[in-house]
Amino acid sequence: MKRSEINNAVQVASLCFEKNGWVLPPQPKWDVTDFGLGDFTSSGLLLINLCEEEEYCEKLMFALKNQETPLHYHKKKKEDIICRQGILALHFWNIVDGKMNTEHAFMLKKNGRYEEVQPSEKIILQAGERVTIPPGIWHKFYPESEECIIGEVSTANDDLNDNFFDNPKIGRYAAIVEDEPAIVKLLSDKN
């Protein structure tokens, strides 16, 4: 991923945050990724770690229409994904006998109430709505609106060791080609 793409993503997200009244904390911890797939416009996400505590964390995320966060699950992390602005589509599959369940409905909590979900069924979140994802649930998501601000509140976060993707080519952090100076420091930046 080129640094110029990262800088552009930060600028676009910052304008959206400002337009929608989101004020970032001092020295936010930025993360911009194409998941190592080389196409940020179709597989990409901008994240900001707002809070990192031993027991819990909070993130603010931003994506553009049809920019997908690829199919993955967490073995340890329980998370709430909250649509803060825009329209967010999510798809879910649970695990049965160690394999992805593609046949049987399961229960998932949306807006604090359990609902029956069919594997791969599209769940739509409007601004203010949330879904609770327990460990072991495969999920992917993408905005259906032109832009989307997404919140995440979760148990302690370990991005390096607790993200399991179905595509073996996916990496959590993007390799960066330095084609211009950085406007923000990323979590993955060495200096």
FENHUZI-V496698 format. One record per backbone hydrogen bond with DSSP energy under -0.5 kcal/mol. NH is the residue of the N-H (numbers start at 1). CO is the residue of the C=O. E is the energy in kcal/mol with one decimal. If there is no record, write none. Layout:
nh:NH co:CO e:E
nh:NH co:CO e:E
This chain:
nh:3 co:177 e:-2.8
nh:5 co:2 e:-0.6
nh:6 co:2 e:-1.8
nh:7 co:3 e:-3.1
nh:8 co:4 e:-2.2
nh:9 co:5 e:-2.5
nh:10 co:6 e:-2.4
nh:11 co:7 e:-2.2
nh:12 co:8 e:-2.7
nh:13 co:9 e:-2.5
nh:14 co:10 e:-2.6
nh:15 co:11 e:-2.0
nh:16 co:12 e:-1.9
nh:17 co:13 e:-3.0
nh:18 co:14 e:-2.5
nh:19 co:15 e:-2.7
nh:20 co:16 e:-1.7
nh:21 co:18 e:-1.5
nh:22 co:17 e:-3.0
nh:23 co:21 e:-0.6
nh:24 co:22 e:-0.5
nh:28 co:25 e:-0.7
nh:29 co:49 e:-1.0
nh:30 co:28 e:-0.9
nh:30 co:185 e:-0.9
nh:31 co:47 e:-2.2
nh:33 co:45 e:-2.4
nh:37 co:34 e:-2.0
nh:42 co:39 e:-1.3
nh:43 co:39 e:-2.8
nh:44 co:68 e:-0.6
nh:45 co:33 e:-1.9
nh:46 co:62 e:-2.1
nh:47 co:31 e:-3.7
nh:48 co:60 e:-2.2
nh:49 co:29 e:-2.5
nh:50 co:48 e:-0.8
nh:50 co:58 e:-2.3
nh:51 co:58 e:-1.8
nh:53 co:56 e:-2.7
nh:57 co:154 e:-2.3
nh:58 co:51 e:-2.1
nh:59 co:152 e:-2.8
nh:60 co:48 e:-2.2
nh:61 co:150 e:-3.7
nh:62 co:46 e:-2.4
nh:63 co:148 e:-1.8
nh:65 co:146 e:-1.8
nh:66 co:143 e:-2.3
nh:67 co:64 e:-2.4
nh:68 co:42 e:-2.6
nh:68 co:66 e:-0.9
nh:69 co:141 e:-3.0
nh:70 co:68 e:-0.7
nh:72 co:139 e:-2.0
nh:73 co:164 e:-1.7
nh:79 co:133 e:-2.3
nh:80 co:153 e:-2.9
nh:81 co:79 e:-0.5
nh:81 co:131 e:-2.5
nh:82 co:80 e:-0.5
nh:82 co:151 e:-2.7
nh:83 co:129 e:-2.6
nh:84 co:82 e:-0.8
nh:84 co:149 e:-2.6
nh:85 co:149 e:-1.7
nh:88 co:125 e:-2.6
nh:89 co:142 e:-3.0
nh:90 co:123 e:-2.5
nh:91 co:140 e:-2.1
nh:92 co:121 e:-0.6
nh:93 co:138 e:-1.9
nh:96 co:99 e:-2.9
nh:99 co:96 e:-1.8
nh:101 co:94 e:-3.2
nh:102 co:100 e:-0.6
nh:106 co:117 e:-2.3
nh:108 co:115 e:-2.4
nh:109 co:132 e:-0.7
nh:110 co:108 e:-0.6
nh:110 co:113 e:-2.8
nh:111 co:130 e:-2.4
nh:113 co:110 e:-1.8
nh:115 co:108 e:-2.7
nh:117 co:106 e:-3.4
nh:120 co:92 e:-2.9
nh:121 co:118 e:-2.2
nh:123 co:90 e:-3.1
nh:125 co:88 e:-3.1
nh:126 co:124 e:-0.5
nh:127 co:86 e:-0.6
nh:128 co:83 e:-4.1
nh:129 co:126 e:-2.5
nh:131 co:81 e:-2.1
nh:132 co:109 e:-2.9
nh:133 co:79 e:-3.9
nh:133 co:131 e:-0.5
nh:134 co:132 e:-0.6
nh:136 co:74 e:-2.8
nh:137 co:134 e:-1.1
nh:138 co:93 e:-2.4
nh:138 co:136 e:-0.6
nh:139 co:72 e:-2.6
nh:140 co:91 e:-1.5
nh:141 co:69 e:-1.3
nh:142 co:89 e:-2.2
nh:143 co:64 e:-0.6
nh:144 co:87 e:-2.6
nh:145 co:87 e:-1.3
nh:148 co:63 e:-2.0
nh:149 co:85 e:-2.0
nh:150 co:61 e:-2.6
nh:150 co:148 e:-0.5
nh:151 co:82 e:-3.6
nh:152 co:59 e:-2.3
nh:153 co:80 e:-1.8
nh:154 co:57 e:-2.4
nh:155 co:78 e:-2.3
nh:156 co:55 e:-1.1
nh:162 co:158 e:-2.1
nh:164 co:73 e:-2.5
nh:165 co:163 e:-0.6
nh:166 co:71 e:-1.6
nh:168 co:166 e:-0.7
nh:170 co:167 e:-1.8
nh:171 co:35 e:-1.8
nh:177 co:1 e:-2.5
nh:178 co:176 e:-0.6
nh:179 co:177 e:-1.5
nh:187 co:30 e:-2.7
nh:189 co:186 e:-1.2
